[in-house]
């Protein structure tokens, strides 16, 4: 497989994981069960899943009142987009 294909598959997987983590955590929050740590949600974003995690915030209406998520997720995504641009087009 080409490097680009592997990279694309990785990004799809990690973003799906980020989206699912937000959905699972919201589901658990509603049922007052054990929650996914916020550090795990941020780790998923930092590992390349920022778009999925950010999308999950608004799809599931989860963590949207926490300023560090509202500012942090799009900031992580912006940094990742800039880094992706630099690595791919420079």
ABEGO torsion letter per residue (X at the ends): XBAAAAAAAAAAAAAAAAAAAAAAAAAAAAAGBBBBBAAAAAAAAAAGAAAAAAAAAAAAGBGAABAAAAAAAAAAAAAAAAAAAAAAAX
